Structure formats: structure tokens, C-alpha cells
Amino acid sequence: MPRKASTGKFKMKTHKATSKRFRLTGSGMLVRTKGGKSHFRRRTSKRTKRLLSEMIEVKGNKIAQRVRRLAPYL
């Protein structure tokens, strides 16, 4: 059976760590999670721990470009 002719196009691979850390909102805004949530949280206040769960907007244009290049199908 003959092989299927290749089109010469490549599929881009998503950088998995980037796709887990960033998300696109419905309006197209790129948001990120906050770090420092894994351990040493016993001393921190409840308010600080609650604020760590928020997602915040990515400010820098160059960082947003890099994220879109690493995860093109976000």
C-alpha cells in the first residue's frame, strides 16, 4: 500500500509547562497564575493565600509574544 504524500507542513508542538501556567480569556487577554503556592504557607495569612489563587494579566508585550510562540493553540 503506498504511503500518503506529505504536504511538507509541520505541526507545532505546545510547550506543556507554558500551557499549564497561562490561559487566554474570552476577550483575548493573556492571564497567568501566581507562584509560591506549593509550600511554606503555614505562616501566611488567609488573605494572602486567597490572593495567590487569583489569575493576573500578563503585562509585557514581549513576554506575551513568547508565550504565544510556545503555546500556539492556547
Secondary structure, 3 states (H helix, E strand, C coil): CCCCCCCCCCCCCCCHHHHHHEEECCCCCEEEECCCCCCCCCCCCHHHHHHHCCEEECCCHHHHHHHHHHCCCC
